[in-house]
Amino acid sequence: MKLTKKSHACVRLEKDGRTLVIDPGGFSEADSAVGADAVLITHEHPDHFDEGRLRAALEAVPGAEIWTLRSVAEKISAAFPGRVHTVGHGDTFTAAGFDVQVHGELHAVIHPDIPRITNVGYLVDGGRVFHPGDALTVPGHPVETLLLPVMAPWSKISEVIDYVREVKPQRAYDVHDALLTDLARPVYDNQIGALGGTDHQRLAPGASAEL
């Protein structure tokens, strides 16, 4: 499986000539989902869900499909009947040849005064990759590669480190990092790498790794 990091929370997974894209939001490249056979969206916030990017993906590949939670599906399903699928915690499905399990229900708390929205994470191919969206969801299943939301308005670094410790992946790659400045990156790299207890890595947008 090939993992390609796109900007912020978006990644592309490629296997057997097919492509799965997760969270091509407004902070990611305009063509981040183009060419995908399937797209997964974790929640409705604009840095994870961008209607224009999804429309471009589904128009570019006539057989492309989307799996997402209800709040997102309602915004785009009418334009692409039969190609947008609603999922929730505990569901399993196959998308572009990848086996996917859905874990989690709620977005992390941003502030007690802000209502929490739904958020799901996606465990791909029996735990080879886990993308939690905007939550520190522990899937209760061994994880090889954790896509780690490293910096967000709803988190602090101690929580990120403890999350890595709890999931215990073989490796963790940073996502949700568009707001992290170059000045701060070495601090996060050093502390997560030293304290997380796993192989912590970071890919620049456009860079790839073989998993």
Number of C-alpha atoms within 10 A of each C-alpha: 14 14 23 20 25 26 22 26 27 30 24 21 23 19 13 10 8 15 24 25 26 26 32 33 26 21 21 24 17 15 14 25 29 22 18 25 24 26 25 27 27 28 26 22 17 13 18 24 24 20 17 14 21 26 15 16 26 24 14 15 14 10 13 22 22 28 22 26 24 17 14 23 20 13 11 17 16 11 11 13 9 10 18 25 17 15 19 19 16 11 12 16 13 13 20 21 17 20 15 21 23 24 23 21 19 19 22 18 16 14 10 7 7 8 9 13 14 19 26 28 29 26 25 23 15 15 19 16 24 30 28 24 28 26 22 23 22 18 18 9 13 17 21 18 23 24 24 28 23 25 20 15 10 13 17 11 15 12 13 19 20 16 17 23 15 15 20 20 24 16 19 26 18 21 24 21 18 16 13 14 9 8 8 10 14 11 12 18 15 12 14 24 16 13 14 21 17 17 14 23 14 16 16 12 17 14 11 16 12 9 12
